[in-house]
Amino acid sequence: MKKEWVSLSNVGKMMYENNMEKWIMKDISFNLHEKEIIAIVGPSGTGKTMLLRMLAGLETISEGKITFFVSSTTVSDLVSMVFHDFALVPWLSVEENIGLAVEHIAIDKEEKKRRVKKYIEMLGLEGYEKSQPFELSRGLKQKVGVARALAVEPLILLMDEPFVNLDPLTAHAMRDELLALWDDKEFPTNSILMTSHSIEEAVYMADKIIIMDGKPGKIKRMVDINLERPRDMKSSKFEKHVSRVYELLVG
Amino acid sequence: MIEVLLLLALSAQRMLIAYLLCLVIAYVLGYFMAREPIIEKMLMPILDVLQSIPILVFFPPVIYIFINHIPGYGTDAAVIFLIITSMVWNMIFSVYESFISIRRSLKDISQMFKVNEFDRFFKIYLPYISLGLIPNSLASWANGWFFLIATEIITVGHETYTINGIGSYIMQSAIKGDIGGILTGITLVSLLIILMDIFIWRPLMNMSSKYIRGKKESMIYDKILDFRPDANINMGKSMKGVSSFIDRYVLDNLAKLLRSNVFGRSFDMIKAVIKYSIIISIVALLLVLLNIIYGMLPLVTIGDILMVMKAFVYSFGRIIIAYMLCIIWIIPAVYLISRSMKYEPNVIRWMEIIGSIPVSAIFPAAIIILTSFFGNFEIVAIIFLMTGMQWYLFFNIYGAYKSMPEYINDLKNMYGIKRQDFIRRIVMPFMMPFIIIGSLAAIGGGWNAAIVAEYVSFGDSTFEVYGIGSLIHNALIQGDVKMMFLCAMCVATAIPFLNLCFWRPIMKRASKKRGSLV
């Protein structure tokens, strides 16, 4: 049995819209285990992003419970997030953007600098250290976003539609790079929870796919993807999984 | 020449001091308004009323008080105070709005990566707010120049009040009939403004838009579109403090009593009037209190009030005439300029340059030329008013016309829509909100111009036409504090009242109509 990192039980989110109660999602329960990638798919408005934001601590939980089974003393940061709109500070350079994120970590200055440098190299951003976000392409911007999220060396990485703003080729390359990093023993991040609009992407990356549907959003199905990595998008097994998820999503 | 440059430096120095003070005020007030709901609720309605008042009417009473209370520096303090009141409101609102509307992504980052208070403030909030302040600073400076020069001009001829500066230099040259002096003065001011635009504001604006909006902007009509009246119209949004209190505890109960078919549609109007009256009476009460403390006001008689109201009607009438004359030249001009692809960019560039010269600098020269030409000061005064009003209208209407999407013309050709139908049902609804914003700004500008234009003293001879402007001038000369305050109060209450009861409802309707078009 694999170790659990985090467990969600009957999580719900309610917000006020024109003074009316509106439930974004209800009864969300699942566990994220060690060395696992989970992808959440489903139509817009089912609360996928909200779910990640609640896990990241950016939003409050209206109902239910989110439990982390790791004490925050053993790792400096439990979670970190990659935003789909990059969320870079426009007037700070690549280096400074990443530096801002590691600032709070209790390591000395030199260590912080090394940390920033390490992740700049890891994502292949050498030469762009002093660039401003508006000088970068979308792909590079998202690389900075990923580098920043990884630089805090979180146990769990949250990614909110991380490749949606990239062109298909860049997105494909980034997925492979990320998976390669994740395979590396040195890599501090253990599990990944991501949202996606693309079923192919979800099947390509995840060990488990959570299909959400309805308003308020609920978990419709969970599908395990037991395919060897690296996965071949053209193999019949892969295509079978894709069409199965597709059927479950639509049906 | 050196002497003129020194005077220009003196004027610019006043602007700079005022601007720096504005920055401090804006950052501090904006910050606390965003932080403390109580301060927000208290200040919002006050700032809102203050920013919609044509502030030049306050200059005579202010200079009178300052001279009597701050010996030595009274005049300079009064000018700087007035410039601040012309610059500061949009800056405060900008800081406040930046604080509360800071992009979610920036907030997310601070929270996600546990950014400490210091970095949060200096690396995220401060740059964001400052970038938002740049376009507002630009508008504030444009506004400030107008008032700086106007105040310097107003004081010429009154020994106690005269302020040395480029404005007074131009005015004195005009009195002496020294055309060369007038031209030197105007050229130097314009040169300074254009140089500042090229070397300070344009680069700053480009930087600001690069980081914040990702689009380039430079044209002066952007500046004018950004102008304060926009904020006036948003009164509803920003008045929420006191206003929602009144709504909840007074009006809703009243509504239950009153709601019947008789009131039906006009209910919103009544609500607005009641709300406004409550706010104004609070302000009036404060003013009365102030007067009792200072003991400056002898009892005001009904006669005084009637006199001020009569003067108000005269001035307002003049402004309306000037407004209509502006519209008469502007609408065909915009149409003709837009049709000529060849000349359009040049014409607009020249208009931008002319429009960026503070109108108040041209007043003195215009007096000489026009009075000798027309012989009738009434006509001259109206032309003055037009110079103070027309650019707001022109650039707003031109901007609106240019921003009309291409497909609107295609629509006309494709479906063979009749010309008058096309104008009445498509073009006008589209342009209406901009025309209203422009009109509002123009009328505000008209009031400020009226204070300068209705009374001009040339050494021995004085030109004046009856109105608030001349009344307030004469009061200043005679040291009649009561009259100065009455005039100021009259305009200060009437303008927000008009905004609330006239401009706001039509703006609401116009935006709704336009909203459904696009």
Interface residues (C-beta under 8 A of the other chain):
Chain A: R53 A56 G57 L58 S80 M81 F83 D85 F86 A87 V89 P90 W91 L92 E96 L100 A101 V102 E103 H104 F134 R148 V152
Chain B: S105 L106 D108 I109 Q111 M112 F113 K114 V115 N116 D119 K123 I124 P127 L131 K210 Y211 I212 G214
